[in-house]
Amino acid sequence: MSDGFLSRLLRGGFREQATRLRIDWMTHTDERVMELLEDGPATPPELAATLEKSEEYVADRCRQLAIRDLLSREDDTYRLTDRGAAYLAGEIGAEELAEDGEG
């Protein structure tokens, strides 16, 4: 373990990850997109650059999250909805989100 890693760990320099149950239709990128949008609205190109993913892939994931009311879209900008924030906070159960993917 490097001294820098240990130093950051001891100082609490790592963001604590909440334990969430991921749904079959949801990808790791979906969670990262929602986490980034906690800081404010962004476009798929902005998110893609941060995530080091293709713009097309991120735009598709944003559309899928918007269909399920986890994100909202205004022009080309996405925002986290109250429902998306509730998911990140662990206030929405996996069963409820799983049902969304069955439609």
Disulfide bonds with the S-S distance in Angstrom:
none
